[in-house]
Amino acid sequence: MSPHARAIIDIGSNSIRLVVYDGPERLPAVMFNEKVMAGLGRDLGETGRLSEDALSLAGDGLARFAALTRAMRVASVRTVATAAVREASNGDALIALAEAEGLEVDILSGEEEAEAAGLGVLSAIPEADGIVGDLGGGSLELIRVKDGALHEGVSLPLGVLRIGAIRAKGRGALERHVGKLLGKAGWAGQGRALPLYLVGGSWRALARIDMHLSDYPLPVIHGYRLDEGAPTHLLRVLSHSSKARLKEVPSLSAARIPTLVDAAALLSALRRQLGAGPMVASAFGLREGLLYGALDEAQRREDPLIAAARAEGAVQGRFAEHGDLLDRWIAPLFAGEPDARLRHAACLLADVGWRANPEFRAERGLDIALHGNWVGIDGRGRAMLGQALFTALGGSAGAPPPCDRLASAADLARAARWGQAIRFAQRLSAGLAAPLERSKVELLEGTLALTLPIADHAFYADTVVRRHKQLATAFGRMPVLLG
């Protein structure tokens, strides 16, 4: 653990979680992640208090988390509490347990919760334009995000632990209750068919089940899109599914299963009452928003995909900062084409497979693209990144599964050309900066021209000639050497 590692302990109404982060400020890596399902808010609606059992679980969890952060020598620990502690008449008992372990608790207001969730989504989806919905155990936060900024927000007493009691009042009770709360807050119909970004463990669990039901080929929840009919379909499926059947869903937390029907019922009612459009699952929420909120404006403007790819390339690659040079060198071949940032990420990751067995370097690149902890990218983007790295690291230009199910044939053909261009540049330069800095490649009058100083013509030997020809053929052109 580096001396810059930081941690957040998030005391929620349903779970208490410790996450330890390290690495780049813009998008630090998760080094450790553990939760305790304490259920602090389970009895809050009936008693107004945190139960003794929940406090006991919470106390044990906080003691462990405090001990772990000390053992890891984490530089800074921020402990925050949300709705359950904020509203309980004995919330101070939980605060005392935390303070006994040396933890200073910051009790977030509903407005602060909404803002942190919104910032978390913006940190991972900078182009987000819609409504962020963060479902916790005790409350639901909604906030409008657009143009990289936060707008109006609201906190509603609609946590997943409260929904069962509302639904028990009869058919349609939840729909009416949600409509009444939204209307009172001035939010009824404010969705305007905009995306609803789903934050919180219960809603991410719903997205995971939808992925399972639709046989989605990528086991990555962040950025997964649910269509408008998904909540109603999920509610119907969950109402008739046994706990044993749900446990068959990969990576679904068993502790979430008891509240999934309520979470689906709330999502269905909320989407209708807001008038929202499709739903997008976000792996980033309150905790990541707290980190993002502490950055300066220049750091916030960094592209999260590029920042993460640069950090990964620096760790796994052989040549420092070679990826940015690669991107500049091949860029003239793709002038005016879309997805330049995906191509840039591919260049930054172009060397990630070199430690693998030579027979599996292409597969290594594909795996990193598809399953890496990337944000600012969707399934289509992962597929294009995977195709580029697969081709660059010696695989074919044909689409490897499951890329062909995530992106169009035209997108993958374009990404394969990125890979071929990267492979040509790597072979020409042997990973050195100077040969690329002294040369250029461009499309000229039916040719794919490499301009290389005469003093460097020794670089242009058999294997480089063959790669040049392969790349030119991919563009439907003839290879030519100039200089």
C-alpha distance (Angstrom), angle and dihedral (degrees) to the residues before:
residue distance angle dihedral
M1 . . .
S2 3.79 . .
P3 3.82 121.9 .
H4 3.82 87.4 -109.9
A5 3.82 96.8 60.8
R6 3.79 115.3 128.0
A7 3.77 133.8 -170.5
I8 3.78 139.1 -155.4
I9 3.80 123.7 -155.7
D10 3.80 107.8 -161.2
I11 3.83 113.9 -162.5
G12 3.78 103.3 -162.1
S13 3.79 132.6 174.8
N14 3.79 92.2 -105.7
S15 3.81 106.0 22.8
I16 3.79 140.5 16.8
R17 3.78 114.0 -143.5
L18 3.79 137.1 -172.6
V19 3.80 117.8 -157.5
V20 3.81 121.7 179.8
Y21 3.80 117.1 -160.3
D22 3.78 131.8 -165.4
G23 3.78 136.1 167.2
P24 3.82 133.3 44.0
E25 3.79 116.4 19.1
R26 3.81 92.8 -131.5
L27 3.78 95.9 53.4
P28 3.80 112.9 4.5
A29 3.78 119.1 -167.3
V30 3.80 120.9 -113.5
M31 3.80 106.3 -114.4
F32 3.80 96.8 175.6
N33 3.80 134.2 9.5
E34 3.80 126.9 178.6
K35 3.78 134.9 156.3
V36 3.79 138.5 -165.1
M37 3.81 116.5 -152.6
A38 3.79 94.1 -141.4
G39 3.82 95.9 157.1
L40 3.79 93.6 -146.4
G41 3.79 92.3 169.3
R42 3.80 97.8 45.3
D43 3.83 96.4 103.1
L44 3.78 96.8 26.5
G45 3.80 96.0 101.7
E46 3.80 92.7 54.0
T47 3.80 103.3 35.1
G48 3.79 105.7 17.8
R49 3.80 87.0 -131.5
L50 3.79 140.9 96.7
S51 3.80 108.0 -110.0
E52 3.79 120.9 -117.3
D53 3.81 91.2 -120.7
A54 3.79 91.2 53.1
L55 3.80 91.5 47.3
S56 3.80 90.3 51.0
L57 3.82 92.0 52.1
A58 3.79 90.5 45.0
G59 3.79 92.6 49.8
D60 3.80 92.7 51.4
G61 3.80 90.7 47.2
L62 3.79 94.2 48.9
A63 3.80 91.1 48.5
R64 3.79 90.4 53.4
F65 3.80 93.4 45.3
A66 3.81 92.7 49.4
A67 3.81 90.6 49.0
L68 3.80 91.5 48.8
T69 3.80 94.0 51.4
R70 3.80 90.0 50.5
A71 3.80 91.9 48.6
M72 3.80 90.6 48.4
R73 3.82 90.1 48.1
V74 3.78 90.8 -130.8
A75 3.80 110.0 -168.4
S76 3.80 96.7 -140.0
V77 3.80 134.7 11.6
R78 3.79 123.1 -165.6
T79 3.79 117.3 -168.2
V80 3.79 118.8 -164.7
A81 3.81 132.9 179.3
T82 3.78 128.1 -160.2
A83 3.82 140.4 -169.7
A84 3.82 102.8 -28.0
V85 3.79 95.6 52.1
R86 3.80 91.1 38.1
E87 3.80 93.6 55.1
A88 3.82 105.1 31.4
S89 3.78 117.9 102.8
N90 3.81 88.4 -137.9
G91 3.80 96.7 41.5
D92 3.79 87.5 123.3
A93 3.82 88.3 69.2
L94 3.79 89.4 64.1
I95 3.80 90.9 46.0
A96 3.82 89.4 53.1
L97 3.81 91.4 52.0
A98 3.80 90.2 52.5
E99 3.79 94.3 45.6
A100 3.80 90.2 50.8
E101 3.81 86.0 62.5
G102 3.80 92.6 49.5
L103 3.81 94.5 -101.3
E104 3.80 120.4 137.4
V105 3.81 108.8 -149.7
D106 3.79 122.7 -145.5
I107 3.83 109.0 -158.8
L108 3.79 106.3 -148.6
S109 3.77 120.6 -145.0
G110 3.80 119.0 -130.4
E111 3.80 89.0 -103.6
E112 3.81 91.4 52.0
E113 3.80 90.5 49.1
A114 3.80 91.0 53.1
E115 3.80 92.2 47.5
A116 3.81 92.9 49.2
A117 3.81 91.6 49.5
G118 3.80 90.7 48.7
L119 3.79 92.1 49.6
G120 3.79 89.7 48.5
V121 3.79 91.3 56.6
L122 3.81 92.4 45.1
S123 3.80 90.4 50.6
A124 3.81 89.9 59.1
I125 3.82 101.0 28.6
P126 3.82 105.1 32.6
E127 3.81 92.2 176.1
A128 3.83 93.1 53.5
D129 3.81 112.0 143.2
G130 3.79 112.6 178.0
I131 3.79 142.3 48.4
V132 3.80 124.9 -41.3
G133 3.80 113.5 -145.4
D134 3.81 115.2 -166.7
L135 3.81 111.5 -170.3
G136 3.77 116.2 -163.4
G137 3.75 132.4 165.8
G138 3.79 95.3 -91.9
S139 3.79 106.9 23.9
L140 3.79 147.0 16.6
E141 3.79 118.5 -133.8
L142 3.80 121.5 -159.7
I143 3.79 124.7 -171.7
R144 3.79 133.9 168.6
V145 3.80 115.7 -125.7
K146 3.80 125.6 -170.0
D147 3.81 137.8 149.5
G148 3.79 91.5 8.4
A149 3.80 93.0 -58.6
L150 3.78 140.2 102.0
H151 3.77 121.6 -116.0
E152 3.82 133.3 174.0
G153 3.80 117.5 -11.7
V154 3.79 140.2 179.8
S155 3.82 139.1 -169.0
L156 3.81 117.4 -142.8
P157 3.84 130.7 -170.6
L158 3.81 91.8 -117.0
G159 3.78 102.7 114.7
V160 3.79 115.3 154.8
L161 3.81 91.5 -110.1
R162 3.83 89.4 60.7
I163 3.80 98.4 49.3
G164 3.80 98.9 78.2
A165 3.80 92.5 61.4
I166 3.82 91.5 49.2
R167 3.82 93.3 48.9
A168 3.80 90.0 48.7
K169 3.82 88.7 68.4
G170 3.77 90.3 75.0
R171 3.78 146.1 -86.0
G172 3.77 112.3 -30.1
A173 3.80 93.7 10.2
L174 3.80 93.9 118.3
E175 3.79 93.2 47.3
R176 3.79 91.2 51.4
H177 3.80 92.5 45.1
V178 3.81 93.1 50.4
G179 3.78 91.3 46.6
K180 3.80 91.7 50.1
L181 3.83 93.5 49.7
L182 3.80 93.1 46.5
G183 3.78 91.8 46.6
K184 3.78 92.6 50.3
A185 3.81 90.4 49.7
G186 3.81 92.3 47.3
W187 3.79 92.8 -114.2
A188 3.83 102.3 111.9
G189 3.80 110.1 125.3
Q190 3.81 92.5 0.3
G191 3.81 93.1 126.5
R192 3.83 93.1 81.5
A193 3.84 90.0 -170.0
L194 3.81 89.5 -60.9
P195 3.81 120.5 145.8
L196 3.79 117.7 -87.2
Y197 3.81 110.3 -141.4
L198 3.80 109.9 -146.9
V199 3.81 118.1 -141.3
G200 3.80 127.3 174.1
G201 3.78 136.0 59.3
S202 3.81 96.9 -91.4
W203 3.78 94.5 54.3
R204 3.78 92.9 42.4
A205 3.82 86.5 54.2
L206 3.82 89.1 55.0
A207 3.79 89.9 51.3
R208 3.80 89.8 50.8
I209 3.79 91.0 53.3
D210 3.80 90.9 48.4
M211 3.81 88.8 51.7
H212 3.80 88.8 52.2
L213 3.80 93.8 48.3
S214 3.79 93.4 48.2
D215 3.82 93.7 44.7
Y216 3.79 90.5 -123.8
P217 3.83 106.2 -168.7
L218 3.80 98.6 -139.3
P219 3.84 122.2 69.3
V220 3.81 93.0 -150.0
I221 3.77 116.8 111.0
H222 3.80 100.7 -169.7
G223 3.79 110.8 98.6
Y224 3.80 94.3 10.2
R225 3.80 110.8 148.3
L226 3.79 125.2 -141.7
D227 3.79 118.4 -163.4
E228 3.80 123.2 -127.9
G229 3.79 93.7 -94.1
A230 3.80 95.6 51.6
P231 3.84 99.0 91.7
T232 3.81 93.2 53.7
H233 3.80 91.3 45.8
L234 3.79 91.5 48.2
L235 3.78 92.0 49.0
R236 3.80 90.3 53.2
V237 3.81 93.1 46.8
L238 3.81 94.5 45.5
S239 3.79 92.4 48.0
H240 3.82 88.7 60.9
S241 3.80 100.5 36.4
S242 3.78 125.0 99.4
K243 3.78 122.2 -134.2
A244 3.81 88.4 -113.7
R245 3.80 91.2 56.2
L246 3.79 92.7 48.7
K247 3.79 90.8 51.2
E248 3.81 86.7 64.6
V249 3.81 90.1 68.1
P250 3.84 106.4 101.8
S251 3.82 115.7 -110.6
L252 3.80 93.8 -1.0
S253 3.80 110.3 145.6
A254 3.81 110.0 -122.7
A255 3.80 89.1 -148.5
R256 3.83 89.8 64.1
I257 3.81 95.6 53.3
P258 3.84 97.9 86.1
T259 3.82 92.5 59.1
L260 3.81 100.3 38.7
V261 3.81 96.1 96.4
D262 3.80 90.1 52.4
A263 3.80 91.4 46.6
A264 3.81 90.9 51.3
A265 3.81 92.1 46.9
L266 3.80 90.6 51.7
L267 3.80 93.4 47.2
S268 3.80 91.2 49.8
A269 3.81 92.7 50.4
L270 3.80 94.3 41.8
R271 3.79 94.8 51.3
R272 3.80 91.6 50.9
Q273 3.79 95.4 45.1
L274 3.80 92.4 46.7
G275 3.79 93.2 43.1
A276 3.81 88.7 -132.3
G277 3.79 124.9 166.2
P278 3.81 129.0 -141.2
M279 3.79 120.9 -11.2
V280 3.81 125.9 -125.4
A281 3.80 122.4 -161.4
S282 3.80 115.8 -133.9
A283 3.79 122.9 -161.8
F284 3.80 87.7 -164.9
G285 3.77 121.6 76.5
L286 3.78 142.2 128.6
R287 3.82 99.1 -13.3
E288 3.79 94.4 46.9
G289 3.79 88.7 44.5
L290 3.78 90.6 57.2
L291 3.82 89.8 53.8
Y292 3.80 93.1 44.5
G293 3.80 91.5 48.1
A294 3.80 90.1 58.5
L295 3.83 93.0 58.3
D296 3.77 124.6 95.8
E297 3.81 120.3 -113.6
A298 3.80 94.5 -98.4
Q299 3.79 91.3 54.1
R300 3.80 92.0 47.3
R301 3.78 90.9 54.4
E302 3.79 92.3 59.2
D303 3.80 113.5 110.2
P304 3.84 104.8 -111.7
L305 3.80 93.7 -146.0
I306 3.80 93.1 51.4
A307 3.81 92.5 44.1
A308 3.80 91.7 51.8
A309 3.81 94.3 43.1
R310 3.79 91.1 50.0
A311 3.81 91.1 51.0
E312 3.81 92.5 47.6
G313 3.79 92.3 46.3
A314 3.79 90.8 51.1
V315 3.80 90.8 53.6
Q316 3.79 98.8 43.2
G317 3.80 103.5 27.2
R318 3.79 129.4 86.4
F319 3.80 100.5 -138.4
A320 3.79 121.4 55.1
E321 3.83 114.5 -125.2
H322 3.81 91.1 -6.4
G323 3.80 90.8 130.5
D324 3.80 95.5 66.7
L325 3.80 90.7 49.9
L326 3.80 90.9 48.7
D327 3.78 90.6 52.6
R328 3.80 93.2 50.6
W329 3.82 91.4 46.8
I330 3.82 97.4 52.6
A331 3.83 95.8 35.6
P332 3.86 95.4 92.2
L333 3.81 88.8 64.5
F334 3.79 91.0 60.2
A335 3.80 103.1 36.7
G336 3.78 112.2 156.0
E337 3.79 94.6 12.1
P338 3.83 121.2 126.9
D339 3.81 126.6 -115.5
A340 3.81 96.1 47.0
R341 3.81 90.7 153.8
L342 3.82 91.0 56.7
R343 3.79 89.3 51.4
H344 3.81 89.6 49.2
A345 3.82 90.1 51.8
A346 3.81 89.9 50.7
C347 3.80 90.1 53.5
L348 3.80 91.6 49.5
L349 3.82 89.7 51.8
A350 3.79 96.1 39.3
D351 3.80 94.2 111.1
V352 3.81 100.1 43.5
G353 3.80 94.0 106.1
W354 3.78 100.2 55.1
R355 3.82 95.1 97.8
A356 3.80 92.0 54.2
N357 3.78 125.0 91.1
P358 3.83 105.6 -79.0
E359 3.81 89.7 -118.7
F360 3.80 91.0 59.5
R361 3.80 105.3 37.0
A362 3.78 93.2 106.3
E363 3.80 91.2 50.1
R364 3.80 89.5 48.6
G365 3.80 91.1 55.1
L366 3.79 91.4 47.0
D367 3.80 91.8 50.1
I368 3.80 93.3 50.3
A369 3.80 91.6 50.0
L370 3.78 95.9 47.1
H371 3.79 100.2 38.3
G372 3.80 105.1 25.7
N373 3.79 119.2 119.8
W374 3.80 92.9 -102.4
V375 3.78 128.3 152.7
G376 3.77 130.0 -174.7
I377 3.80 87.2 55.0
D378 3.81 135.7 88.4
G379 3.80 133.0 -153.8
R380 3.79 92.9 -81.8
G381 3.80 90.5 51.0
R382 3.80 92.3 49.3
A383 3.79 89.8 51.0
M384 3.81 92.4 51.3
L385 3.80 91.2 46.2
G386 3.80 89.3 48.4
Q387 3.79 92.8 49.7
A388 3.81 91.7 49.8
L389 3.81 94.0 50.1
F390 3.80 93.1 41.8
T391 3.81 90.3 55.1
A392 3.81 95.1 39.7
L393 3.80 91.9 53.0
G394 3.78 95.3 52.1
G395 3.79 105.3 -80.2
S396 3.77 122.2 125.1
A397 3.78 126.7 -86.5
G398 3.80 88.0 -115.5
A399 3.81 118.1 103.4
P400 3.82 113.4 -93.7
P401 3.81 116.3 -148.0
P402 2.97 131.6 -66.2
C403 3.82 92.2 19.4
D404 3.79 90.1 77.5
R405 3.83 89.3 62.6
L406 3.79 95.2 49.0
A407 3.81 104.5 45.1
S408 3.78 137.6 28.5
A409 3.80 123.0 -96.1
A410 3.82 89.4 -112.6
D411 3.81 92.5 52.7
L412 3.80 92.1 49.0
A413 3.81 92.9 47.0
R414 3.80 88.8 54.2
A415 3.80 91.4 48.1
A416 3.81 90.1 49.5
R417 3.81 88.4 56.6
W418 3.82 88.6 53.2
G419 3.79 87.0 53.9
Q420 3.79 93.2 48.8
A421 3.81 91.0 49.0
I422 3.81 90.7 49.9
R423 3.81 90.7 48.3
F424 3.80 91.1 50.7
A425 3.82 92.0 49.2
Q426 3.81 92.4 47.5
R427 3.79 92.6 49.5
L428 3.82 93.1 46.8
S429 3.79 95.1 48.1
A430 3.83 101.4 30.5
G431 3.79 84.3 -137.6
L432 3.80 93.1 -59.1
A433 3.77 120.7 133.5
A434 3.81 100.0 -142.8
P435 3.85 99.1 66.6
L436 3.80 90.9 52.4
E437 3.78 93.6 44.0
R438 3.82 90.6 53.8
S439 3.81 96.3 45.1
K440 3.77 141.0 51.5
V441 3.78 139.5 -161.2
E442 3.81 125.6 -148.8
L443 3.81 145.5 153.1
L444 3.81 110.6 -100.7
E445 3.84 127.7 173.6
G446 3.77 99.2 -38.4
T447 3.81 94.3 -33.4
L448 3.76 138.6 96.1
A449 3.77 99.6 -134.3
L450 3.79 128.0 -158.5
T451 3.78 113.0 -163.2
L452 3.79 109.5 -157.6
P453 3.82 127.8 167.6
I454 3.79 112.8 -110.6
A455 3.80 89.2 -118.9
D456 3.81 88.1 62.1
H457 3.81 98.0 47.2
A458 3.79 89.5 106.5
F459 3.81 86.5 73.7
Y460 3.81 89.1 62.1
A461 3.80 98.0 80.1
D462 3.80 133.0 141.1
T463 3.83 101.2 -67.8
V464 3.80 91.8 44.7
V465 3.81 91.2 48.3
R466 3.81 90.2 53.2
R467 3.79 93.1 49.3
H468 3.79 90.1 48.1
K469 3.81 90.2 53.1
Q470 3.82 92.4 47.6
L471 3.78 91.7 51.2
A472 3.80 93.5 46.7
T473 3.81 90.2 49.7
A474 3.81 90.0 53.0
F475 3.82 87.2 58.4
G476 3.80 93.3 43.9
R477 3.81 91.3 -114.0
M478 3.77 141.4 113.8
P479 3.83 121.2 -104.2
V480 3.79 116.7 -119.7
L481 3.81 133.0 178.3
L482 3.80 117.8 -144.1
G483 3.80 132.1 -176.4
